[in-house]
Amino acid sequence: MVRSVALLAVLILTAMSGAARAESAVSEAAQNMVGGWEISNADRDRRCPLTFSVEAVPGGYKIDFDAGCPSAFPSLGDVVAWGFGPKDELRLLNAKGGPVMEFTEVENGMFESERGADGLLFMQTQASLKVETRTAEQVVGDWTLLRDADRPLCRLTLSNTASGEAFRVIVKPGCDKAIATFNPTTWRLDRDQLVLTGRNSSWRFAESDATVWERVPLSVDPLLLVRQ
């Protein structure tokens, strides 16, 4: 009887040890995901900044999206948590614990999804996407606000004339009503974003390339600031 109890105790301790090791391995893998990431399509004309944490929430770990993410990728509207699948695939989970999206690591810091309702998607760290920080001198010049390539909304000049802690915006005649209502008056750089300030509000733009900035949060109807 004593021997049976001792054997049972050994088996329980062994099982607990194995579970602890498994939990530790999962926690380490989860810890490696902590931080800022971006989901995008192949052309990167639809993008979603998100943040993974290891804070426990029902069904997995906490995930935070930019407000515009469900507009770029409607499936993300159902995502409430993240975790790992049985083959170590990264899963974005709905309220019932079901996978909405699954990503497989194809190289260090780069994940690829199965083709689903939102098409083939990629996920990589925001740090790997950082571009060279622009200086005000590099941004000064003539720009156009537009939504479609053949439909400019407003032409303006980002000048180097100081206005407080920002610079003056010179708006050309003939702007679209929405832009005229916003009435941009100053601009400035805030880290890796360009900020236009107008009547009672500000618009922020993130750089897509050296000549194009896109208003954030991202949307399916993007507003672009394009150098002339």
trRosetta pair geometry for C-beta under 8 A, 3 or more apart (Angstrom, degrees):
i j d omega theta_ij theta_ji phi_ij phi_ji
1 4 5.7 -52 -150 31 30 111
1 5 6.6 29 152 -17 63 104
2 5 5.8 -55 -152 36 33 111
2 6 6.3 33 151 -19 66 107
3 6 5.7 -55 -149 37 32 113
3 7 6.3 33 153 -20 66 105
4 7 5.7 -54 -147 36 31 111
4 8 6.3 33 153 -20 64 105
5 8 5.7 -54 -149 36 31 113
5 9 6.4 34 151 -22 64 105
6 9 5.6 -53 -151 33 32 114
6 10 6.6 34 151 -20 64 102
7 10 5.7 -51 -152 32 34 112
7 11 6.5 34 151 -19 66 104
8 11 5.7 -54 -150 36 33 112
8 12 6.3 33 153 -19 66 105
9 12 5.7 -54 -148 36 31 111
9 13 6.3 29 155 -17 65 107
10 13 5.8 -57 -148 39 29 109
10 14 6.2 32 153 -22 65 107
11 14 5.7 -54 -147 35 29 113
11 15 6.4 29 155 -18 64 106
12 15 5.8 -56 -149 37 30 110
12 16 6.3 28 154 -17 65 107
13 16 5.7 -55 -146 38 31 111
13 17 6.2 35 154 -23 65 105
14 17 5.7 -53 -148 34 29 112
14 18 6.5 29 153 -18 63 105
15 18 5.8 -54 -150 36 31 110
15 19 6.3 31 153 -18 65 106
16 19 5.7 -55 -147 38 32 111
16 20 6.2 35 153 -22 66 105
17 20 5.7 -53 -148 34 30 112
17 21 6.5 30 153 -19 64 103
18 21 5.7 -53 -149 34 32 109
18 22 6.4 32 153 -18 65 106
19 22 5.6 -54 -148 37 32 111
19 23 6.2 33 153 -20 66 106
20 23 5.7 -53 -146 37 30 111
20 24 6.2 34 152 -23 64 106
21 24 5.6 -53 -148 35 31 114
21 25 6.4 33 153 -21 65 104
22 25 5.7 -54 -150 33 32 111
22 26 6.5 29 154 -16 65 105
23 26 5.8 -55 -149 38 32 109
23 27 6.1 33 153 -20 66 109
24 27 5.7 -56 -147 38 29 112
24 28 6.4 32 154 -21 64 104
25 28 5.7 -53 -150 33 31 112
25 29 6.5 29 152 -16 64 105
26 29 5.7 -56 -150 38 33 110
26 30 6.1 33 152 -19 67 107
26 84 6.4 -148 -140 34 96 137
27 30 5.5 -53 -143 39 32 112
27 31 6.1 39 154 -26 64 104
27 54 7.1 70 -149 -154 76 141
28 31 5.6 -49 -146 31 30 115
28 32 6.8 35 152 -23 60 101
29 32 5.8 -52 -158 28 33 114
29 33 7.3 27 148 -17 61 104
29 84 6.4 29 112 -61 138 151
29 88 7.1 -115 -150 -146 158 101
30 33 5.8 -61 -161 32 39 110
30 34 7.4 59 144 -45 66 88
30 52 8.0 -146 -170 158 73 122
30 54 5.0 104 135 -107 119 106
30 61 6.0 152 -155 -52 127 156
30 83 7.9 -27 -99 -131 114 56
30 84 7.4 -113 -71 -25 85 114
31 34 5.7 -27 -161 -8 43 117
31 54 6.1 -12 -84 -52 61 146
33 37 7.8 -24 -170 -44 81 136
33 52 4.5 -48 136 108 99 158
33 82 7.8 -130 135 118 151 138
33 90 7.1 143 -105 -120 145 132
34 52 5.7 -123 -108 99 33 91
34 53 5.9 52 -130 -121 90 42
34 54 6.0 -50 -78 -21 114 95
35 51 6.8 -95 151 -144 21 78
35 52 6.6 0 43 53 42 86
35 125 6.6 12 106 -139 123 105
35 126 7.5 -139 145 30 96 100
35 127 7.6 -16 154 -19 138 113
36 49 6.6 -13 -165 -168 103 98
36 50 7.5 152 -151 85 57 37
36 51 5.3 -33 -95 -97 60 82
36 125 6.8 86 90 -166 67 70
36 126 3.8 -31 121 15 113 133
36 127 7.2 121 70 -31 102 75
37 49 7.5 154 85 -155 43 52
37 50 5.5 -24 68 69 89 85
37 51 7.2 157 20 -94 76 30
37 52 6.4 36 -1 -11 122 103
37 123 5.6 21 169 -178 124 99
37 124 6.8 171 -155 94 82 22
37 125 5.7 -62 -105 -108 67 42
37 126 6.2 -132 -95 -28 12 81
38 47 5.8 -9 -176 -170 112 103
38 48 6.6 152 -159 76 62 47
38 49 5.3 -30 -100 -97 84 58
38 50 7.2 148 -99 20 32 74
38 123 6.9 176 85 -145 42 59
38 124 6.2 -18 56 63 87 68
38 125 7.7 52 12 148 81 11
38 126 5.5 106 -29 -85 101 74
38 129 6.0 0 20 -13 145 157
39 47 7.1 155 84 -158 52 51
39 48 4.4 -8 57 57 98 105
39 50 6.5 26 -6 4 101 122
39 69 7.7 70 51 -145 118 110
39 73 6.6 -41 113 -9 131 157
39 76 7.8 167 61 -77 154 134
39 121 5.6 7 -173 175 99 125
39 122 7.2 158 -152 82 53 43
39 123 4.9 -22 -96 -94 70 89
40 44 4.6 8 176 -112 142 68
40 46 6.5 151 -150 88 63 59
40 47 4.5 -11 -98 -105 97 78
40 48 7.3 -174 -70 21 53 67
40 121 6.9 155 79 -157 29 78
40 122 5.6 -23 64 62 79 91
40 123 7.8 151 18 -87 65 42
41 44 6.8 -155 67 -61 63 27
41 45 6.8 -36 60 47 115 69
41 46 4.8 49 2 52 113 103
41 118 7.5 -129 -81 153 103 91
41 119 5.8 31 -126 88 112 129
41 120 7.2 94 -148 80 73 63
41 121 6.1 -59 -93 -106 53 67
41 122 7.6 104 -148 17 11 86
42 119 7.9 -94 -4 140 96 124
42 120 6.2 32 -43 88 107 107
42 122 7.0 97 -88 -11 52 118
43 46 7.8 62 70 14 91 75
44 47 6.0 25 -163 -66 70 111
44 208 7.7 152 123 -148 112 96
45 222 7.7 -119 -175 -8 83 147
46 72 4.4 150 -169 -166 94 100
46 73 6.6 122 153 -54 124 82
46 218 7.1 135 -151 148 48 136
46 220 7.5 9 -109 -102 108 68
47 72 6.4 -83 53 -158 27 161
47 218 5.3 144 63 -38 80 170
48 65 6.4 -26 180 -151 110 104
48 66 6.4 -163 -160 41 64 103
48 68 7.6 -152 -113 95 75 76
48 69 3.9 73 -140 -126 115 95
48 72 5.3 -167 -62 71 95 137
48 73 5.8 -65 -35 14 142 119
48 76 6.4 172 -144 -54 165 168
48 218 7.0 -117 -81 55 49 129
49 65 7.6 133 88 -158 55 54
49 66 4.8 64 61 -26 91 124
49 69 7.6 -121 50 -75 49 108
49 126 6.4 45 -134 -90 100 126
50 63 6.2 3 178 -179 119 98
50 64 6.5 163 -160 86 68 51
50 65 4.9 -25 -105 -102 95 64
50 66 7.1 -106 -73 -3 56 75
50 69 6.7 60 -69 -97 100 152
51 63 7.1 160 81 -159 53 53
51 64 4.5 -5 54 58 101 102
52 61 6.8 45 -169 114 86 127
52 62 8.0 137 -162 89 44 61
52 63 5.9 -19 -106 -109 59 81
52 82 6.2 -65 -122 58 102 150
53 61 6.3 -161 87 167 56 105
53 62 4.7 -11 62 72 107 104
53 63 7.5 -171 24 -83 74 36
53 64 7.5 41 -6 -5 109 102
54 61 5.4 -53 -129 -136 38 131
54 62 7.9 0 69 33 6 86
55 61 6.5 110 61 -162 46 75
55 62 4.2 0 70 6 102 128
56 60 7.9 -156 -145 127 58 24
56 61 6.6 -58 -101 -106 39 58
56 62 7.6 15 57 -26 6 88
57 60 6.5 -7 65 72 84 57
57 61 6.6 81 22 -173 90 16
57 62 4.8 107 -23 -75 124 73
57 80 7.2 -135 127 146 134 88
57 81 5.1 -157 81 -100 113 113
58 80 7.6 -11 75 126 92 127
58 81 6.9 -136 83 -47 53 146
58 95 7.7 25 104 -152 120 67
59 80 6.8 69 56 90 140 106
59 81 4.5 155 90 43 103 153
59 83 7.3 -129 144 -18 69 133
59 93 5.3 -161 148 121 124 142
59 95 7.1 -161 -27 -154 156 30
59 96 7.8 99 -105 104 139 13
59 97 4.5 -152 -134 -90 108 78
60 81 3.5 139 55 148 106 121
60 82 5.4 -163 137 73 141 26
60 83 3.5 -121 -128 -43 119 110
60 91 7.8 -136 -103 86 155 98
60 93 5.3 131 -7 29 143 144
60 97 7.6 144 -31 -125 99 75
61 81 6.1 131 55 -168 35 89
61 82 5.4 -42 63 67 91 78
61 83 6.1 139 7 -78 87 71
62 81 6.9 -52 -93 -121 27 74
63 79 6.6 -48 82 144 141 113
63 80 7.7 139 46 151 103 21
63 81 6.2 146 6 -139 104 24
63 82 4.7 90 -55 -15 129 110
63 92 7.0 -27 2 -131 177 91
65 69 4.0 -80 177 17 125 153
65 70 7.5 90 123 -32 153 77
65 76 6.2 124 -108 163 160 129
65 79 7.5 98 -38 78 134 120
66 69 5.3 125 64 -38 74 95
66 216 7.4 -62 -169 -175 150 102
66 217 4.8 169 157 -126 116 114
66 218 7.2 75 101 23 142 84
67 217 5.0 -140 61 -29 85 169
68 71 5.0 -53 -169 37 70 119
68 72 6.2 64 138 -20 87 102
68 216 7.3 -143 19 -162 144 60
68 217 3.1 166 -8 139 120 115
68 218 4.8 170 112 64 139 53
68 219 5.2 -94 -151 -72 125 67
69 72 5.8 -61 -151 39 36 106
69 73 6.3 -32 172 43 74 93
69 76 4.9 -77 138 108 108 155
69 217 7.7 -78 -30 -174 58 123
69 218 7.8 61 -82 61 44 100
70 73 6.9 -80 -129 75 29 57
70 74 5.9 49 -176 -126 74 39
70 76 5.0 -138 -89 80 64 93
70 77 3.9 73 -132 -69 129 88
71 74 7.7 24 -123 -77 16 65
71 218 7.5 -169 79 109 109 69
71 219 4.9 -25 120 -138 148 66
71 220 5.2 -130 161 -15 93 93
72 76 7.8 16 70 21 82 136
72 218 5.4 29 -63 110 131 115
72 219 7.1 -130 -60 -131 80 18
72 220 6.4 177 -94 -65 44 74
73 76 4.7 73 92 -11 101 111
73 118 4.6 26 -144 -130 93 153
73 121 7.3 39 -112 -99 143 143
74 77 5.8 -29 -175 0 55 117
74 117 7.3 -75 69 123 102 124
74 118 7.0 -179 39 -81 71 104
75 78 6.4 -54 -177 28 54 106
75 79 7.5 60 134 -34 73 102
75 100 5.4 156 165 170 103 109
75 101 6.3 111 122 -53 136 103
75 116 6.9 33 -63 118 165 129
75 117 5.5 137 -61 66 120 119
75 118 5.3 -105 7 -29 120 119
76 79 5.1 -43 -155 13 56 122
76 92 7.3 -41 -118 153 72 152
76 100 7.4 132 -98 127 35 144
76 101 7.8 -12 -82 -14 71 133
78 94 4.5 -24 153 -109 103 108
78 95 7.6 -104 -175 -5 77 83
78 100 5.2 164 85 -102 111 140
79 82 7.6 22 -175 -67 114 80
79 92 4.5 -27 -126 165 130 109
79 93 6.7 95 -143 61 72 33
79 94 6.5 -78 -97 -84 37 55
79 100 5.2 -117 -77 42 86 150
79 101 7.4 -27 -82 15 128 102
80 93 6.7 -62 57 97 72 77
80 94 6.3 64 12 -160 97 32
80 95 5.1 58 9 -76 149 67
81 92 7.9 159 88 -161 40 51
81 93 4.7 -27 74 64 86 112
82 90 6.8 3 -177 -179 111 90
82 91 6.5 164 -156 89 64 55
82 92 5.4 -31 -102 -106 88 56
82 93 6.2 170 -98 8 28 91
83 90 8.0 173 97 -153 26 55
83 91 5.6 -18 68 62 69 101
83 93 6.0 17 19 -25 100 135
84 88 5.7 -22 -170 -139 121 42
84 89 6.9 142 -159 70 66 38
84 90 6.2 -42 -103 -102 66 48
84 91 6.6 141 -124 13 14 94
85 88 7.0 -49 67 28 69 9
85 89 4.3 -5 39 56 121 92
85 90 7.7 -96 3 -31 89 6
85 91 5.1 102 -46 -38 95 123
85 99 6.8 -2 -77 -72 119 141
85 102 6.5 6 -22 -131 144 118
89 102 4.9 22 148 -173 132 105
89 103 6.6 159 -175 71 84 39
89 104 5.3 -46 -119 -83 94 76
90 102 7.0 146 77 -159 50 53
90 103 4.5 -22 65 62 104 96
90 104 7.6 -178 21 -77 81 27
90 105 7.5 82 -11 -43 113 85
90 111 6.2 -39 37 -136 133 154
90 123 7.9 -101 83 68 143 152
91 99 4.3 -84 -152 -113 117 106
91 100 7.9 118 180 34 80 59
91 101 7.2 159 -153 84 51 52
91 102 5.3 -17 -100 -103 74 75
91 103 7.8 -170 -73 22 31 71
92 99 6.9 88 61 -156 49 68
92 100 5.0 -60 100 59 93 99
92 101 4.4 20 39 49 115 95
92 102 7.8 -141 21 -68 72 36
92 103 7.9 57 -17 -9 94 103
93 97 5.7 -17 -171 -146 127 34
93 98 6.6 142 -152 70 76 30
93 99 6.1 -51 -97 -96 66 45
93 100 6.6 157 -122 1 12 90
94 97 7.2 -49 70 19 65 16
94 98 5.1 -9 40 59 107 85
94 99 7.9 65 1 140 84 0
94 100 5.3 109 -46 -52 92 107
99 102 5.3 23 174 -60 141 96
101 113 5.6 -44 -172 -130 102 133
101 116 6.6 -136 -112 24 77 156
101 118 7.8 -27 -95 35 121 125
101 121 7.1 -28 -154 53 135 143
102 113 6.4 125 77 -143 50 78
102 114 5.8 25 66 7 100 108
103 111 3.8 44 165 160 123 127
103 112 6.5 146 -153 67 78 22
103 113 5.1 -50 -92 -81 72 71
103 121 7.7 -75 -94 92 103 100
103 123 5.4 -23 -131 23 157 132
104 111 6.4 154 73 -155 26 81
104 112 6.0 -30 61 62 80 77
104 113 7.8 140 13 -102 72 26
105 108 7.6 31 180 -98 118 27
105 110 7.0 106 -156 77 66 50
105 111 5.3 -49 -92 -96 53 79
106 110 5.6 -58 61 106 89 98
106 111 6.8 135 5 -128 82 26
106 112 4.9 34 -25 -1 130 115
107 110 4.6 17 60 47 87 116
109 124 5.9 56 147 -149 83 82
109 125 5.2 -54 -160 -3 108 110
109 128 5.8 127 149 -43 137 147
110 122 6.9 -22 -167 -169 87 104
110 123 7.5 149 -159 80 41 53
110 124 5.0 -7 -105 -95 67 102
111 122 6.9 146 82 -164 56 54
111 123 4.2 -13 61 60 108 101
111 124 7.2 -175 23 -68 71 53
112 120 7.2 -10 -169 -174 95 95
112 121 7.5 156 -157 87 49 50
112 122 5.7 -21 -103 -107 66 71
112 123 7.8 -158 -67 22 25 76
113 116 6.6 -64 146 3 123 107
113 120 6.5 171 69 -156 87 48
113 121 4.2 23 21 55 131 91
113 122 7.4 -127 3 -67 85 29
113 123 7.4 81 -41 -14 95 103
115 119 6.2 -32 -148 -165 83 37
115 120 4.8 -35 -94 -68 85 76
116 119 7.3 -48 61 16 52 14
116 121 7.8 -32 35 0 98 110
118 121 6.0 23 104 -52 112 123
124 128 5.3 -79 156 66 115 133
124 129 6.6 125 98 -47 112 103
125 128 4.7 95 67 1 89 100
125 129 7.4 -165 98 -5 53 88
126 129 5.6 -65 -155 39 41 111
126 130 7.2 66 149 -51 68 83
127 130 6.0 -26 -161 -12 38 115
130 192 6.8 -115 -142 -90 84 156
131 192 7.2 125 53 -149 82 121
131 207 5.8 -97 54 92 144 129
133 191 7.3 -84 -126 -177 117 49
133 192 6.0 -99 -110 -91 79 78
134 138 4.8 -128 -162 77 92 129
134 139 5.6 84 148 -50 133 104
134 189 6.3 -147 84 -119 94 144
134 192 7.9 102 15 -137 85 57
134 194 7.9 -13 64 -67 139 102
134 207 6.9 138 -22 -66 128 149
135 138 4.9 98 57 3 74 102
135 139 7.4 -155 94 -3 42 90
135 189 7.6 -130 -152 10 22 165
136 139 5.8 -68 -152 41 36 106
136 140 6.4 51 154 -40 71 97
136 160 6.8 115 142 -118 112 88
136 167 6.6 133 -159 -29 127 144
136 188 7.9 -37 -100 -142 112 53
136 189 6.1 -137 -75 -2 75 121
137 140 6.0 -36 -145 10 32 116
137 160 7.3 30 -102 -102 60 130
139 158 5.8 -53 137 110 92 148
139 187 7.8 -136 131 130 132 133
139 189 6.8 163 -2 -63 155 115
139 194 6.6 166 -143 -108 149 128
140 158 5.6 -136 -124 103 41 89
140 159 6.6 32 -144 -160 98 20
140 160 4.8 -7 -110 -54 145 96
140 167 7.6 -86 -96 153 94 163
141 157 7.0 -102 147 -147 23 75
141 158 6.4 7 46 53 44 91
141 227 6.3 32 96 -145 129 101
141 228 7.3 -157 144 50 103 81
142 155 7.0 1 -172 -175 99 97
142 156 7.6 168 -150 93 59 33
142 157 5.3 -36 -96 -99 63 78
142 227 7.3 97 85 -163 59 62
142 228 4.2 -46 108 47 106 123
143 155 7.6 167 90 -153 42 55
143 156 5.9 -21 67 69 86 79
143 157 7.4 143 19 -106 75 27
143 158 6.0 34 1 -12 124 104
143 225 5.4 11 172 180 133 89
143 226 6.4 148 -162 74 77 36
143 227 5.6 -48 -103 -101 78 45
143 228 6.3 -158 -96 -8 21 88
144 152 4.8 -59 -175 -136 125 120
144 153 7.8 131 172 43 79 63
144 154 7.1 164 -156 85 58 46
144 155 5.2 -26 -103 -101 80 70
144 156 7.7 145 -98 22 33 67
144 225 7.5 163 79 -154 39 47
144 226 5.1 -25 61 63 90 92
144 228 5.9 93 -22 -61 100 101
145 152 7.2 103 74 -167 49 75
145 153 4.7 -59 104 66 94 107
145 154 4.5 12 44 52 112 93
145 155 7.9 -147 20 -71 72 26
145 156 7.0 30 -14 9 101 112
145 176 7.9 -111 95 26 113 116
145 179 5.9 145 78 -104 148 139
145 223 6.5 -3 -168 -179 96 98
145 224 7.2 156 -152 83 48 50
145 225 5.8 -20 -96 -100 68 69
145 226 7.9 159 -89 18 20 77
146 149 6.9 85 135 -104 144 23
146 151 6.2 141 -155 87 100 60
146 152 4.6 -64 -85 -113 111 52
146 153 5.5 170 -99 2 44 85
146 223 7.8 160 82 -156 26 58
146 224 5.5 -26 67 64 74 98
146 226 6.2 -23 27 11 112 122
147 151 6.4 -26 59 85 83 112
147 153 6.6 66 -8 -39 85 122
147 221 6.4 -4 -152 175 124 83
147 222 6.9 155 -138 83 71 52
147 223 6.0 -41 -86 -103 81 57
147 224 7.0 147 -99 15 29 88
148 151 4.2 45 62 30 104 107
152 155 6.5 27 159 -55 138 84
153 175 6.7 36 147 -162 68 74
153 176 4.0 -49 -160 1 85 133
153 178 7.2 -41 -167 61 131 102
153 179 5.3 134 143 -29 109 134
153 223 7.9 -38 20 -143 152 97
154 171 6.6 -34 -178 -151 120 97
154 172 7.2 155 -177 53 70 85
154 174 7.8 166 -120 96 59 66
154 175 3.7 25 -109 -128 103 100
154 176 5.9 -98 -47 19 90 83
154 179 4.1 -134 -37 132 143 167
154 180 7.7 174 -95 -50 128 66
155 171 8.0 123 87 -164 51 53
155 172 4.1 -14 86 39 96 138
155 174 7.6 21 24 72 99 104
155 175 7.6 -140 28 -84 54 83
155 228 7.3 35 -141 -51 104 145
156 169 5.6 3 173 -178 129 99
156 170 6.3 159 -166 82 73 51
156 171 4.9 -29 -108 -107 104 55
156 172 6.1 -145 -83 1 44 83
156 175 7.9 31 -57 -88 99 126
156 184 6.6 14 -136 73 168 129
157 169 7.2 155 78 -162 53 52
157 170 4.1 -4 54 57 105 107
157 172 7.5 92 -16 -44 86 93
158 167 6.7 68 179 100 77 125
158 169 6.2 -24 -105 -109 56 76
158 187 5.1 -47 -134 49 104 155
159 167 5.8 -159 82 162 66 107
159 168 4.9 -15 58 75 122 88
159 169 7.1 -179 13 -99 88 22
159 170 5.7 70 -34 -13 119 107
160 167 6.0 -51 -130 -142 26 137
161 167 6.1 115 65 -162 48 81
161 168 4.3 -19 79 24 107 120
162 166 7.7 138 -157 86 57 34
162 167 6.1 -57 -103 -103 37 65
162 168 7.6 32 81 -18 8 88
163 166 5.4 -30 72 79 88 82
163 167 6.1 106 18 -150 90 15
163 168 4.7 108 -31 -65 127 77
163 185 7.5 -124 131 141 165 91
163 186 4.9 -130 79 -105 132 118
164 186 7.3 -14 44 -127 106 162
165 188 6.7 24 121 -104 79 150
166 186 3.9 80 109 165 138 124
166 187 6.1 160 -179 73 111 25
166 188 4.0 -92 -119 -52 89 111
166 195 7.9 -94 -119 87 126 104
166 197 6.7 -79 -110 21 176 128
167 186 6.3 141 70 -159 35 79
167 187 5.5 -33 65 64 90 78
167 188 6.6 142 12 -80 79 65
168 185 7.2 -51 -145 167 64 63
168 186 6.2 -50 -104 -106 34 69
169 184 4.7 -42 96 128 163 100
169 185 5.7 169 44 174 104 12
169 186 5.9 -149 -6 -84 95 13
169 187 5.3 96 -66 -22 104 99
169 196 6.8 55 -71 -141 154 94
171 175 6.1 -32 179 -40 115 142
171 179 7.8 169 -144 144 128 109
171 180 8.0 133 163 -106 149 64
171 183 7.5 -91 -24 -148 162 54
171 184 6.4 137 -70 62 116 86
172 175 7.2 130 76 -53 65 92
175 179 4.4 -106 171 88 119 119
175 180 4.7 150 90 -59 111 86
176 179 4.8 83 63 12 85 104
176 180 6.8 -156 92 -8 39 90
177 180 5.5 -57 -143 40 32 112
177 181 6.2 35 156 -23 66 104
178 181 5.8 -52 -149 33 29 112
178 182 6.6 28 151 -15 62 105
179 182 5.6 -53 -150 38 35 111
179 183 7.9 120 151 -56 53 33
179 184 7.4 -38 -172 -5 86 100
180 183 6.4 26 178 -71 39 74
181 199 7.1 -99 156 45 53 136
182 198 4.2 63 158 96 75 167
182 199 6.2 -173 -173 31 30 91
182 201 7.1 -75 -141 66 88 108
182 203 7.2 13 -168 -28 145 124
183 198 4.7 136 76 -166 57 106
183 199 4.5 56 51 -27 114 107
184 187 7.2 29 175 -61 119 90
184 196 4.5 -36 -128 178 128 113
184 197 6.9 109 -145 72 72 33
184 198 4.4 -65 -84 -76 45 102
184 203 7.6 -62 -91 28 114 115
185 197 6.4 -52 56 96 81 81
185 198 6.0 127 0 -118 79 50
185 199 7.9 95 -16 -52 113 59
186 196 7.7 159 87 -155 45 48
186 197 4.8 -7 64 55 90 108
187 194 6.5 -1 -171 180 110 94
187 195 6.6 158 -155 84 59 54
187 196 5.3 -22 -100 -100 89 62
187 197 7.2 -176 -84 14 36 77
188 194 7.7 169 87 -155 34 56
188 195 5.3 -14 62 59 79 103
188 197 7.6 18 10 -11 98 113
189 193 7.3 152 -159 83 58 43
189 194 5.9 -35 -102 -102 66 63
189 195 7.4 161 -105 14 15 84
190 193 5.1 -21 68 68 89 95
190 194 7.8 156 23 -103 75 14
190 195 5.2 44 -4 -22 117 124
190 204 7.5 -62 50 -125 126 108
192 206 6.9 34 125 -137 94 82
192 207 6.8 -98 174 15 88 107
193 204 4.9 -2 174 -168 135 103
193 205 6.4 146 -165 69 79 44
193 206 5.7 -44 -107 -86 84 65
193 216 7.1 -87 -124 35 124 129
194 204 7.3 143 75 -158 46 53
194 205 4.5 -22 62 62 97 104
194 207 7.5 91 -12 -59 107 83
194 213 5.4 -15 31 -159 131 164
194 225 7.1 -107 84 68 141 156
195 202 5.3 -1 -173 180 102 124
195 203 7.3 156 -155 79 53 45
195 204 5.5 -21 -101 -101 74 71
195 205 7.7 -169 -75 20 30 75
196 202 6.6 159 83 -160 47 68
196 203 4.7 -7 59 57 101 96
196 204 8.0 -162 25 -74 70 26
196 205 7.2 48 -8 -11 100 111
196 225 7.9 168 -36 -86 132 146
197 201 7.7 -168 -148 105 60 35
197 202 4.6 -29 -100 -102 72 93
198 201 6.3 -8 64 66 86 72
198 202 7.3 153 19 -98 66 40
198 203 7.3 24 4 -4 110 99
203 215 5.8 -46 -180 -128 108 114
203 223 7.6 -59 -170 95 139 143
204 215 6.8 108 80 -152 50 65
204 216 5.3 -50 101 58 102 91
205 213 3.8 64 152 147 125 117
205 214 6.2 151 -155 71 82 21
205 215 5.3 -49 -95 -88 75 48
205 216 6.7 141 -123 3 22 83
205 225 5.3 -22 -126 15 164 130
206 213 6.5 167 79 -160 24 81
206 214 5.9 -28 60 63 78 79
206 216 4.9 54 -13 -35 110 128
207 210 7.7 25 -170 -89 119 26
207 212 7.6 114 -160 89 57 54
207 213 5.2 -44 -96 -103 51 83
208 212 4.4 -36 59 100 115 104
208 213 6.5 178 6 -106 82 24
208 214 5.3 67 -43 -14 115 108
208 224 8.0 -36 7 -130 139 102
209 212 5.3 40 45 39 82 95
210 227 7.8 -40 128 11 68 144
211 226 6.3 32 148 -159 86 68
211 227 4.2 -102 -148 35 80 112
212 224 5.9 -30 -158 -163 96 113
212 225 7.3 140 -159 75 46 54
212 226 5.4 -6 -105 -105 75 76
212 227 7.5 -104 -58 7 44 82
213 224 7.1 141 76 -161 47 60
213 225 4.3 -15 63 59 100 106
213 226 8.0 -158 29 -68 64 39
214 218 6.7 29 132 -108 125 86
214 222 5.2 -31 -152 -169 110 127
214 223 7.3 129 -159 75 59 51
214 224 5.6 -30 -101 -104 69 70
214 225 7.6 -156 -72 20 24 77
215 218 7.9 144 93 -101 59 42
215 219 7.7 -13 89 15 101 104
215 222 6.6 165 43 -165 86 71
215 223 4.1 20 4 65 133 101
215 224 7.5 -114 -6 -70 83 28
215 225 7.6 103 -51 -19 78 97
218 222 6.7 -24 -153 -98 73 103
219 222 6.0 164 63 -80 76 54
